[in-house]
Amino acid sequence: MAKRQAKKELPLLKEIAHFRQASLLNDDPAYRYQVGDYIKDNLKHKLRPYQAEALYSLNYTQTRSQAHNQLLFNMATGSGKTDVMAAVILYMYSEYEYQNFIFVANTSAVVEKTKDNFVKHNSPKYLFNDPVTIDGRRITMQAVNRFPTMPEKDSIYLKLTTIQALANELGSLRENGLTYTELEKDKLVILADEAHHFNASTKSQKVEEKSWEILLNKIRSANPDNRQFEFTATIDIDKELVYEKYKDKIVYKYDLNRFMSDGYSKNVYRLEAQNEDKVKMLNAVLLSQYRKRVAQRVGIEDFKPVILFKSNRVNSSNQAKKDFLALIAGLDADKLGEFLGKQSRVNHSVTLKRIYAYWEKQDLAQTIVELKRDFNAMTTINVNDTTKEGILGDERGFNILNTLEDINNPLRTIFAVAKLTEGWDVLNLYDIVRIGEQPTTIKQTNSEAQLIGRGARYNPFKYQGERKYIRRFDHADPDMKLLESLYYHTINDVKYINNLVKSFNKMNLVSESDNENDFSVYTATVKSSFKKSKAYQVGKLYHNELEDVPLGEYDSLKSYGIDNHIIKINMNDSIVEHRNDEGGSGQEQASREVIIADFTKQTDLRLLKKAMAREPFFRFANLSQWVPTLKSLEQFRTDEKWLGSTRIVAVVPYYQQVDEQQSPLFRLRVVDQALQKIKKALKNNFARKRGTNRFVGIPLKDVIVDYQKRVSNNLTGLQAIVRPEAMANDDWFVYDQAIVDRLEKSLIDMLRNVIDELKAKYHEVFLLRNEETMSLFKLYDFNTTLAHYEAFMPDFVLYLDGGEVIYQLFIEPKGEQLLIRDDWKEKLLEKITPENIELMGENQDVRLYGIKFFKDGKGYEVENEIRNKLLD
């Protein structure tokens, strides 16, 4: 049997990783690099941490004694490669005075999209702020066919072309055509998109003079200072020749599974069923319209989910469109009711069964009116094209498809044949339906997987006044998860599904089947022995009461959960990958804190006024809606309860120069971010209920009930970590099995160390599992000057009956990545002691304790705390 091939090392990536871990005393300029303000201030989108890390890696290669002149960025579909390119343009211009850039791609569709990104100022896809200014100078972005012989100082010149057109231009003398002689004169940067197309000579081992790869090599070699930066999501380094070419050129790697698990994409589900095309069509319509209703119900405006019907042949696609329009036109309440009744009996999709149940309860006559309004000839397009360019070859088709998110774009359904693998930048695609089924080869499923990867781009809709670019509903109810999930409707054929999953795995694309037969549903059943216990029969669990917050008490930043003395803003996002999830912020090892503004000083108040004037929320008419006690903006700026005694502190890289920290633009940007943090707190925490120190009991048997947890058996690209742990022989655990992750299992194993000692001292000892998806048992912060209004559901409660005294300990395992964000929860647990709380209406001695977080590798701390409280 052949040995499994070892994972190939990428020396440049390894070198950069080692360098990042080098001593903080390293005096290398690359180590001190952070994304400059000239990049941050001129890009429309804030760079994500991984994009900033890509720039860090690029800077490392360009500050070496022999700078790398050919590099590859291997970044997942949808991860914002074009944003990185835009940042690279600004970087190479500002740091190394490059003015000439050639953007080259395999298709005109990609080129047209990139023109919108780089040079069309009025396009909603334009990636730069307008105007671009660096060091107080206005920089123009100019699209050119030929680079000027006398370039203007404050100009960046971009030639955007297909590789075919570039080859033709350089291969023949023509008027206004580019020549190799011109390329020798001034240094330039080649930005090669979808770069996997440019390796024909490498793969074939033949030096073909007319190959695109050789063409780019000749351009790069025309001037020793030329640079070639390649971008692709798919580079096959398993092929030995490709590996040898790129092993020391891959400067940054960000895989699709990492991109998806970091939350920057939709979740992907497969709907696999043996359904005819019309059934799949109507399923997709009902799912899409239900998704739209969910968005309307929760106040998400202008939410327009789109369906793509994909066929293998043009004739099939044309007929499918006719069939679809006829299906919708002929639909009535009786036919829809019959469809729902039949499908609810035979369909095994967990999601569709829920959708069917919903529509069966609606007024079907009204539903028909709604469906015919949203799905008709005016909202449907067939964009097939038999040319090589596919559906994006036609400019009109390209523009329509590239503006699907626009509220004025009426399209809800698209029929297509050509694979949408490159150049299609769509965010509100939620359903892809495979039409005209036939056996599919691994080559075909590879292209389908690439299409799904593009469809998985996250849709940053605005919810509760905030637009986010990362998933927020992974742990919410199934309806909200629909707004962040792409469904692929396809056949349930074993060979096809196997090929599709192989294609997903090759791309590291994370997907799950939505078929109920592909999930393991684990049931945790309350043990009959526990139901006979005194704890179950008469015991109670204790949680604190809530109370309304009087409007008059919203009289300070602290009453909204903001420290009015120090507001910290993390500006160190350029060298350390760091995800600020739901408001968490932290300091990295290579950071320090710098005071940016002190609003007790009149000079800094002027900075605050300027920042507030830039944000409409801080106009008094708006602000007073959320701050009812406020009398004026002057009070908000100067009163010590508000901003009058506030210092704004930036967490910056340790090496950042003082003049950088105190530059007006940098200071203003930090204060802007502080105001955004305040805005979010004011809106989220107004008119909320707050916790008290009054604890009341609820019957334990109402909380500890049987529950189920669904875990996919078919995760691709990401290993499922939740599994059942048999607990039948552990009489102190109240369920027959513990459905837990690794850290929760470690907690249970730790308790086994002390359980015998506890049982020797107490009449009854039980560990209760508080399953957060179903529990009514929640705690709230109390007695704090800095308000927190969220509910906290501790995962476990250790219940002990000492005869005269009942003890309850609240225990929460917490992963390292959540410690900073959930720090307030640990402080809440530490406040729960008998002397800090009041038990309401109780005539027995009950003592409640919160325990510090159970952390990976530090279980002994919790064990010692349990011993101190219960055994000493």
N, C-alpha and C positions, 0 to 999 in steps of 0.2 A: 504494500500500500504506500502510495506517495505521501511524503511528509507534508503537513500543512505549512504553507508558506508563512514565514515570519513577517510580522508587521514591519513595513519599510520605514526606516528612519528618515526624517527630513532635517538635515544638518542645520540649515539656516534658522528654521523655527526653534530648534533646540538651542542654538547659539543665542538667539534673542531671549528665550525663556531664562537661560542662565544669567544673561546680562541683567535682566529685570530683578533677579534675586541677588544681585551683587551687593557688596557693601555700600551702605549709605554714604560712605566717605568717597566713593568713586567720583572722580572729578571729570568724567567724560561728558561732553556737552549733550550727547544723545540721552544719557541717563537723566539729565535735567529737563528734557523736553516735555512740554505740555502743549495741548492744542491752543494756538494763539488766539487772542481776541479778534485779530483780523479774519480768522476763519469763523469763529463763533458768531461774530457780529454781522457777518455777510451771508450766512446761510439761512435760508428760510426755516429749515428744520433744525432743532437742537440735535447734535450728534448723540447717538446712543453710546453707552460705554464701550461696546465692542467695536463700533466704528472709530471711536477715538483711539482705541487700542491698535487698530489697523494703521492709523496715522503715526502712532508711536513707533511701530515696527518699521514703517517706511522711513521715518526720520533716522532710526538706527542705521539703516543701510546707506543713507545718503551722507552721514557724517563719518563714515569709515575713511581711512586713508585712500582706499581704492573703492569708490562708491559703486554699488551694483547698478548696472545699466539696463538689466532686464529682470523684471519681477512679476510674480503672479499672486493675485489676491483670490483665494479660493473661498468664496462666500456664498451662502445659501440663497436660493431663489427667494426674492421678497425681502432680503435683509438690508436693502438699501445700498447696493453697490454704486448706483449713480450718485447718491449723496456723498459717498466716499470719493468718487471721481471729482465731484465739484470741489470738495475740500482739497484734494490733491492739486487741482489747478491753482487754487489760491496759495497753497503751500509752495509749489514750485515757482510760482511767480514772485511771491514775497521773499522767500528765503534764498532763491538761486537765480532770480531774474529771468526765468523762462517766460517768453511771450507767445511762442508759437506752439500750438497743440493740434495734433491730428487725432480725431476720434474716428475709429474704423470698426465696422461691424459686418456681419455676414448678410444682413437683409436691410432693405430700404425702410422696413417698418421700424426696426430698432433705431435707425438713423433719424427718422422723422420724430420718433418719440423723444430722442435725445436733443433734437433741436428745440422742442418745447421746454426741455429741462435746462438747457444752457444759454440759449440766445433769444428766445421769444419772450420778451418781458411781460407781455400781457397774458400769457398762458397761465392757467391755474396750476400747471405742472412745473412752472419755472422754479428752480431750486435756489436762486440767489435772492437776497434782499435787493430792492431797487431804490436808489443806486448802490453799487458796490463802492465802498470807500475804504482806503487803506492809508493810514498815517495822514488823514485829513485830505487825501487826494481822491478824486472821483475816477474810478477805473471803468473803462468801457469794455464790454464783451462784444466782439465783432465776429460774425460768421464770414469767412472768406473762401474763395476758390484757390487763390495763390497768396502766399505770405508777402507782405510789402518789403521792398528793398530798404526803405527807410522807416522802420517802425516807430510809431509815436510812443513816448515814454510811458504814458498811463493807459496802455491798451493791451488787452489780451486777445489774440487772434486764434480762432478755432475753425479748422477745416473739418467738416463732418461729412463722411462719405462711406459708401460701401466698399468692401475690399475689392469687389469686381471692378467698380468704377475707378478706383485708385490704380489698379493694375493696368487697366486700359489707358489711363491718362499718362502713366509713367512709361508705358510701353510704346507710345507713339507720339510724335511731335505734333502738337496742335496749338492753335492760337489760344492764349490764356490758360494753357495747360501746365501743370506742375512738372518740373524736371529734376533729375538727380543732381544736376549742377547747382540748382537753387538750394537744394537741401543740404549741400555742403557748407553754405555760407553761415547760417545762423542755427544755433542749437534748438532742438525741439523735443517735445514729449509726445510719444505715441500712446494713446489710450485705446487699447484693443478690447472691445467688449465681446462676450460669448467666445472667449479665446480658444475654447476646445476645437473650434473650426480651423485653427491655424497651425495644425500639427501634421499635415499630410505627409510631408517629407520625413518627419521623425518616425511616424508609424510605418511607412512603407520602406524605410531605409534607402530611399532613392533621392538623390539631389536633383529635383526637378526645377529647372530655371524659372518656369512659369508658375510655380506653386505660390500660394499666398504666404506661406511660412518664409520662403526664400525672399519674397518681396519685402516683408517687414524687416527681415535681417539686413537687407541692403539699405533700407531707409535708416535703420538704427546705426548702421556702420558708416553712413555718409559723413557723420561728424562725431568725433570722440566723446563729445558731451551729450549726445542724444540719449534719451531714456525711453524705454518701452515698458509700460505698466499694463499688464494683462489682467482681465477680470472674467471669472467664470464660476458657475456653481458646480460644474461637472468636469473634473479632470481625472482621467483614468490612470492613476499612478500605479495601479496593479500591473499595467503593461510595462515591461522592463525598459523599453526605449523611452517611453514618456517619463518614467521615473528618473532615468539617468539625465534627461534634459532638465527636469524641473526640481530635482531634489534639493538643489542649493539656490533655487529661485522662488520657491513658495515663501512669501514673506508674511502671510497671514492666512489662517484657516478658521473658518467659522461654519461648522456643519449644520445641515438642516435639522437634525434631531436636537442639537443644542439650541438653535434658533427657536424651535417649537417649544421645547421644554422651558426655555426662558420666558415664554409667554408672548412672543412677538407675532404670533400667527393665530389663525383660527385652529380649533381642533378639527380633525378629519375623521369622519365616520363612513363606513361602507354599508350601503343598503343592498344586501344580496338576496335576490328572490327570482323564482322562475315565473316572471310576469311578462305578458305581452306588452308591446310598446305603449298602447293607449292606457293601460293600467299604470305604467310607470309615469306617463305624462300627467295623469290626473293626481297621482300621489305627490309628484313634485309641486304641482300647482297648489294643492291643499296644504302641503308643508310650508311652501313659500308664503302663502297668504296668512297662515297661522302665525308665522314668524313676524309678519308685518303687523298683525293685530297685537302681538305681545309688545312690540316696540311702541305702538300707539298707547297701549294701556299703561306703560310705565313712563310715558312722557318723552319718548325719543322722537323728535320731529324729523320729517323728511327721510324716513328710513325706507329704502326701496331695494328689497332683495331681488336678485336677478337669477334666472335659470338658463343654463346652457344645455341644449340638446345636441349631442355629438354623434355623428354618423360616420361610417367608413367610406361611403360613396356619395357622390353629388346627387345622383338620381334618388337614392334613399332619403337623403336629407330634404330634397325638394318635396318629395311625397310626404315625409314626416311633418313638414310645416303645414301642408294642406290638411292632413289628417288631424293635426292639433287644432287648427282653427275650426274645422268642422266639428270636432269633439266639443269644444267650448260652446260653439254656436248652438249645437243640438242639446246641450245639457239643460235639464229641468229639475225641479225639486224631487220628483219621483225617481228619476234615474240616479240622482246623487244619493238619495236615501238608500236605494237598492245597492249601490256601489259601496257605501259605507258599511252597511250591514254585512255584506259578503266578505269584504276585505278584513273587517275586524275579526272574522272567524278564521281566516286562512293565512293572514299575513303574520310573520314572526318578528317583524321589526318592533323593537320596544318603543321607539319614537313614533312610528306611524300608528301603532295601536292607541297611543295617547291622543294623537291628532284625530283619529277617527272618533274616539269617544267625545272629544270636544265638539266636532262639527255636528254629530248626531243630536246634540242638545241645542243647537242653534236653529233659528228660523231659516229653513233651507231655501225658501223663496227669496228672502233677502240675501242669502249667501250667493245664490245664482246671479242676482243683479250685480253684486260686488265682483264676482269672478269675471263676468262678461265685461265689466267696465275696465278691469285691470289687465285682462288677457284677451287681446283682440288683434286685428290686423295692424292697428296703429301702434301697438306696443310690442310688436314682433318683427324680427328682421332675420332674413336668411342672407348670410354674408359669405356664401361659398364662392370659391374662385378656383378655376382649374390651373392657374399659373403656379409657378414654384413658390411665389410669395404667399400663397394661401389667402386667407380672408383679410389679411392686413395689407395686401398689395395695392388695393384701391384706396386712394386718399380719403374719400368720403367714408368708406367703411372703417378705416383706421380712426378717423376723428370721432365717429359715433361710438366705437367700441372703447376709445380711450377717455370718454367723458361719461361713462355710465353712472358715476356717482352724482353727476349734476342733476339737481332736482328738475331742471327743465328738459332733461333727456327722458323721454317717456318709456324707453325700452324696459320690458320685464323678461322677455324671452329671446334667446338667440339660437339659431340653427346654423351649424357649421360642420365642415368635414376636416379641413386642414388642422393639424395640431397647433394649438396655441402655446408653443413652447418658448418663444422669444419675442420680446417687443410688446407684449400685451400687459399693460399696467392697470389692472382692475382690482378694486377692493371690495365691492359689494356683490360678488358672485358667491352664492350660497348653495346652489344645487347644480351638479353636473349629471346629466342623464344620458346613459349609453343607449343609443337607438339602433335598430337593425342588427341584432346580435349575430355574431358568427365566431367560430374559433379564433383565438387571438394568440399570436406568437409572443415570445419574450421581448422581441424587438418592438412590437406594437404596445405591449404593456409598459415598456420603458417610456415611450412617448406619452402614454396615458398618465403615468406617474408624474412626468414632468408637467403636464397640464394641471394635474391636481395640486402640485406644488405651487404653481402660480396662483391657482384659485384660493389657496390657503392664506394668501396675504391678508393681514388683519385690517378690518374696517374700523377706523377710529371715529366712530359716531359719538355724538355728544350726549352724555347721560348725567342728569342732575347738575347741569351747568358746566360740566367738565368733559373735555375731549381727551381720551387717553389712547396711547399707542401700544398698549400691552393688555393682555386679557385680564379681566377683573371678576369673571363669574365662574371660575373653575370649581368653586365650592358652593355655588348658589343653586337654586332650584332648577330643574331641567328646562323650564321655559326660558329663563335668562341665559342658560348655556347655549340655547338655540341661536342666540344673536351673535355667538362667537364660534359657530361650528359650520363646517362645510360638509355636505352630504354627497356621496358619489353613488348614484343609483345604477346598479348593474346586475349581471346574471349570477346565479348560484351554481356555477360549474366548477367542479373540483380542479381541473387542469388550469382553467383560466384564473381562478382565485390564487392558486399556487404561484402562477407566473406573475400575477399582479403583486402579491406579497413579496416575491423575490425582487421585483422592480422597486417596490417601496424600500426594501432593505438596502438595496444598492444605493439609493439616494439618501438613506437614513431618514426617510419620511415616516413620521409617527402617525399611525392610523389605527382605528378600532372598528370591528364589525358591530353593527347595530342589531344584528340578529340575536334574539333572545337565547338561541341555542349555542351561541358563541361566547356567552358569559357564564361564569361560575357565580351562582347566587348563593352566598354563604348565609346560613341562618344561625343566629345565636339565640338559643332557647334558655329561658330561666330554669334552673335546675329545680326539680320537684322537691328535693331536700331543702333547698333554700326557701321555697314557698311555705314550708312547715315551720320555719324559724320564727322566733319572736320579732326579729328585725323586720322581716317581710310582713308579718301580720299586723304589727302596731307601730313599727318604726317610722321615723320621718327623716327627710332630708331638709336641710336648712339653707335658705337663700335670702338675700336682702330685698327689702321692699324698695319700690321706686316712688318718687314724688315729683310733682311739677316744679319747674324752676320759675319762680316769679319773674316777670319781665324786668322788674326793678333791680334784680340781681345780676343782670347782664351789664355790669358796670365797669368791666375791666377786661383786658386781654386774657387774663387768667381764667375768667369765667367761661371763656370759649376754648380753653385748653392750650393757650399760648403763653409761654413765659414772657412777661413784659420787661424783664431785666436783660436777658440775653437771648437772641435769636441766632442760631447757627445755620449757616448755609454751606453745604459741601460743594466746593468748587474744584475738588481734586478728582475729576472724572476722566482725566485724559491718560493716566498711566496705569491705573488699576481698574480691572473690570469690576464694576460695582453696580448692583441693581437696587435703586431706591424704590422699594415696592410699597405702595400705599403710604407714602409719607415717611418711611424710615430713612434715617441718614446716619452715617457713621464716619469715623475717622480711620484712615488707612495708616499703615505703619509709617509710610514716608510722608506724613502730613504734620502740619502744625496750624495753630489758630492765630488769626490776625484780626485785630479790631478794624473794621472798615468804616463804621459810622457810630457816633455817640450823640444821640439826639438831645442830650443836655447842653450841647454846644450849638450856638446860633449858626455857625458856618455849616454844620451838618444838617441843621433843619432846612437850609436852602436845598440841600441834596434831596431830602425827604419830600419837600414840596414839588420838586421837579419830577421825582419818580411817581408821586401820587397823581400828578397832572397827566401822566402818560397812560394811566389805567382808569377807564370810565367808572369802574366799580366804586372808586374812592371819591366820586362826586357826592356831595352831601345828600342829595335827593335819593341816591341809590343806597349809600351807606347807612342812612338812618332807618331804612327798612329792616336791616339786620341788627342794628344797634339802637334799640328804642330809647336808651337813656342818654344818647349823645345829643349835645346842644349845638355843636359847631365842629367844623373841620379843625379849627384852631385847638379845640379841646382834645381832639383825637391825636393831634401831633404833639401837644405840649404837656398834657396832663400825665402825671407819673403813673396813673393806673392804666393808661393806654401806651403811647409811644414816648412820652416825655422823659422817661428814665431808661430807655432801651438802648442797648448796644447791639449792633449788627456785627457778628463775627463770621469770617470766612474761614473754612477749613481748606488750606491750600497746600500744594506740594512744598516740602521743606526747603527746596532750593529756589523757590520763586523770589525774584528780586524785589526789594522794597519799592522801587519806582514802579514796578508792574502792579503791585498791590494797591498803590495809592493813585494810580492813574484815574482820571475822572470817569473814563468809560468803564473800567473794571469796577470801580466803586458803585457806579450807577447800576450796573448789571447785577451786582450782589443785592443792592437794595430792592431792585425790581423783583428778584426772586423771593426776598423776604416778604414783600407785600403780597406776592402770589400765595405764599404759605399762609399769611394772615387771612387773605380773602377766602381761601378754602375752609379754614377753621371757622370763620364767622358764618359762612353759609351752611356748613355741615352741622354745626353745634347750636344753632339758634332754636329756641322753643323745643328743647328736648327734655325728656325726663332724666333724672339723675338718681344714682343709688344713695341709699342711706345706710346707717349702721344698725338699723332695725331688721333683725332676721326672723323669718317666720318659717314654720314647718309645713311641708307638704307630704302626704303619704308616700312612703318609699315605694310602695307597690304601683303608684301611678307613674313613676319614673322608670323603674326597672321592669321593662317588658320585653318580650321577644322582639328581635329586629332582624332585618336582612341587609346585607351589603353586597352590591354587585361589583364584580371584578372581572375585567376582560381577560379572556384566554388568548386573545390574538393581538396583543400590542405588538407593533412593529417599530423598531428603532429605539424603544424605551422599555426597559424591563419593569413589569408590575412588581411592586414591593409589598402590597398588602396581601396577607395570607392568613388562613385560620391556624390557630394553635390549640390543640386538644387540651381541655382543662377538666375532663371528666373525673380525674383522680385527685384534683385539687379542690377539696370541699370548701375552701375559703373563697374561691372565685365563684361568682353567682351565676355565670353562664356556662353552658356545656363546652363552649369554645370561645377563645379570644380571637377576634378578627382584627389583627393589628399589623403595624409596620415594624421595622426592625428596632427602632428606638423604644416603641411601646412594649415590645417583647422583652427588651433589656430591662425595663422597669419591672415587669412581672418576674423575671428571673432574679432580680435583686431582692424582691420581697420574699422570695423563697428562703433567703438567708435568715430572715428574722421571723418568719411566720410561726414556727414552732414555739419560740419564746413568747410571742404575743398570745398564742392560744393557751399557753400554760398560765397566763396571768388574767385573761379576759374570758367571760362566759361565751361570747360570740365574736368572731373576727371574720369580716367579709371585705373583699375588694369589689367595688361596684364600678362597672364600666358606664361612663356617661357618653353615649354616642351622639355626637354633635348634630347629625343630620335629623335627629328625631326628638331630641331631648327638650323638655320644658324647664330643665334645671339650669339656671344661668345666674351668674354673679355680676355685680356692677360696682364700679369704683365708688368710694365714699370718703367723706372727711378729708378732702384734699383742696388745696388752694388752686391747683392746676387741674381743671376739669377733664374727665374722660367719660364719655357717654356710651361707648360701645358695650355690648354684652360680652361676657367672658364665660365660656363653658369648659371648666376643668375636665380633663379626660377621665380621671379616676377619683373616687372617694373611698378612703379606707375607713370602714365603719367598725367600731368596737363597743361592745356592751360590757361595762365593768361592774354591772349589778346596780350600784347606786348612781353611777355616772356613765353617760353615753359620750363617746369621743368620735369626732368626725374630722378626718384630715383630707384636705383638697390637694391633689397632686397632678401636676401637668408636665409631661415630657415636652421638651422644646429643642428643635434642631438649631444648630449653630447659626444658620442663615437668618433666623427669626429672632434672635436674642435682643438685638437693638430695637427692632420695631415693637416687640412685645414687652419691653422692659417694664412698662406701667402695670402689666398683668402680674409680674413677679412681685412688684411693690404692693399691689393689692393683696396678693396671697400673704405677704409678710405682715399686713395690717390685721389679718383675720386671727385674732387671739381673744380669749374670753374677756379680757379687760377692755377691749376696744369695741365690743358689740353688745347689743341689747336684744335678748330673746323675748319675743312678743307672745304673750298668752301661754307660756310654758310653766308647768308645775313640776318638772323634773330637772335634774342637773344635766345640762348638755354643754359640752365644751368643744368649740370649733377652732381648728387651726389650719392655716394655710402653710404649705411647704414650698420652699424655694424650687425653682425649675429643676427637673431631672434632665441633666445634660449628658451628651455623648461622652463617655469616658470618665464621668464624674459622678457616677451613681452612688459612690461611697458617701458623698456629702448628704444626699437624701437619706441614705440608710442611717447615718449618724444622727441626723435630725429626728428621725422616727424613734430611734433608741432613746434619745434625750427626753423626748416628750412623753413617751409611752412606757418605757421600761426602767428608767432610773427612779 
